[in-house]
């Protein structure tokens, strides 16, 4: 019997957003209801990096590809959830070496970030440091998903993003892995079908037992 895990953040007005900035929050507006019109209708203003999302190379590379360059076939397949909940600050090469990561793997990094269920952004969230990113490039992974709203912080010139993008490694940010045991799953990430942009919000699920 298979089990489905929804590993997406819920899009809502009081959700956790980057730097707790109000201009990063989604905005919902009712434009018609049963008192003012014939139907109930709403409008949403949403940043492309809000909640669970897929980054495209343009986000950090001036000549980088935009979000439509990432095909759905690249976002569907087997993935491994790695338990890094003991990490306090940054994920290092040494933290990753024990997992025997293989070339072509999709990996999802489960950290203490997944357990921050408040609407307050943690400025000290666990991130993937430059050394660990270089190691993942050397291994030749396919993609990496993280449970922070960013894959890095406190690094000049964004070396984690840029190394991964320059080596065609897909980055998914803002996952929620609290209730997902470590192991291998079937991953489905479905970004909004946008074009010409540097990211897209996404629904992400894991299916166990298949």
N, C-alpha and C positions, 0 to 999 in steps of 0.2 A: 504494500500500500504506500503510495507516494504522499509526501507532505509538502505543502507550499508555504514558503516564508516570504512575506512581503517585507522587503528590506529598504523601502522608500520612506522618506520623511513625509509627513502630512503637510500639505500646503494650507496654511491658515494664517490669519493676520498676526497672531501673537507668537508665531513660531520663532525658533532660533535662527538668526541671520548673522552674516559676517559683520564683526565688530559692533554688533548691537545697533547698527545705524538704521535710523528710521527710513532713510531712502532706499534701504535694501529690503524692506518689508513688502510683502504682497499687499495690494489694495483691492478690495472687493466693493463693488457699487451696484446697488439694485437700480435698474433703469426702467423697470415696468413691474407692476404687481397687480393683484386682483382688484385693488381699489382705483388704480390709475390707468389700467389698461386691460386687455383681454387675457394676457398671459403673464406668467412670472418670468422675468428675464434679468440676468445679471452680467456685469462686466468685470474683468479682472486685469489688473496691471501687475506684471510679473517680470522680475529680472531673470536673465537666462542662467545665472549662477545660483538661483534660489533653490534651497533644498537639495534633493538628490539630483545630480546633473552630470552630463558628459562634457568634458572639456575637449576642445579642438586645438590644434597647434597654433592657430592665429591668436589665441589667448596670450601667448608668451613669445611668439616668433613673428617678427614683422612681416615676413613673407610666408607665414604658415597657412596650411589648408584650413578651410572652414568646415563647419559641422557636417554638411552633407557629404563630405569626403569619407566619412566613417560609415561603412555599410552595415546593415543589420546583421549580416552573417558574421561580422567581427565582434558582435555584442551578444551572441548566443552560443552557448556551448558549455562544456564542463569547466568548473572552477573549484578552487580549493580555498576554504576558509582557514586562515592561520591564526592561532591564539597568541596574541601579543598583549594580553591584558595586564601583564606584569610590567610593561614598559611605562616609565613615568614621564619621560620628556620626548626624546626622539628615537625612532627606530633606526638601528645601525646595521651595518653589514653583519656583525657578530650575532645580532638578534635573528637575522634571516637565515644564516648558514645552517642552522640545525634542522631546517625543514626540508632540505634536499630538493629545492625548487628546480624544476626542469625547464629546458628550452620549450617555448611555445605554450607555457602554462598561463592560465588566467588565475591570479591570486587576489583574494580579498583579505584585508588586514583588519582583524578584530582587535580593538583596543578599548581602553577605558572611555574613549569618546562616545561609544555606543550607549554608555550608561548615564550620560548627561541628558536627561529627559526634560530639563527645564527649558524655558524660552530664552535663557541667558547664554550668550556666546562665551565660551571659555577661551580667553586669549592665550592660555598656556596649553592648548590642545596637543595631543600626541601627533607628531608628524614624521615624515620619511626624510631623513637627512641626505645630504649630497653624496656621502660615501655609500649609503644603502642604495640610492638611485643608480649610482655607477655600477654597483654589483648586479642589480637587476638588468641593466643594459648588457653587461657582460654575459649574463645567463641567457639572454634572448627571450625574455617572457613576452607574452602576447598583450596582456593588459593587467592593470592593477586598480583595485577599488579600495577606497579608504572611508573610514567612518567619521572623519573630520570634514568640515566645510571646505577645507583646503588640504592639499597633500603636503604643503610645507608652510613654514613661517620662520621669521627671524634669520633668513639667509639672504645675503645681498645678491641681487640680480637673478634670483629664482633658479638656482642650478638644478634642483630636483625636477621641476616642470620641464625645463629646457633640455636636459639630458634625455628624458623620457620621450618628449615630443620629437627630438631630432633623430630618434631611433625607432620611430613609428610605434611606440608603445601607448596604448589607449589608457586614459585616466578617467575614472569615475569617482566623484566625490560626494560626500553627504549620505553615505549608506547608513543603515541602522541594523546592527548585527547582534544586539544584546541577547536575543532569544535563539540564536543560531549556534548549535554546537560545532566545534571544529570538524572538518571533514570535506568530502567531495560532493558537489551538487551540480545540478544543471542550472546554469545562469541564463536569465533573459533580462536584458536591459533595453528599454524602448524609449529613446529620446523623442521629443516632439519633432515632427518633420519640418524643420526650419532650414533656411538656406542663407548663405552669406554671412553667418554669425560665428562667434568664437566658442559657443557652448549651447546646450539645450537642456532644459529640465527633463527628467526621465522618471518612468516607473521601473523599478527593478525588483525582480523576484528570484528566489532560489527554489528549486524543486529537489527534494530529497527522495531517495529510494528508487531512482530511475537509472 
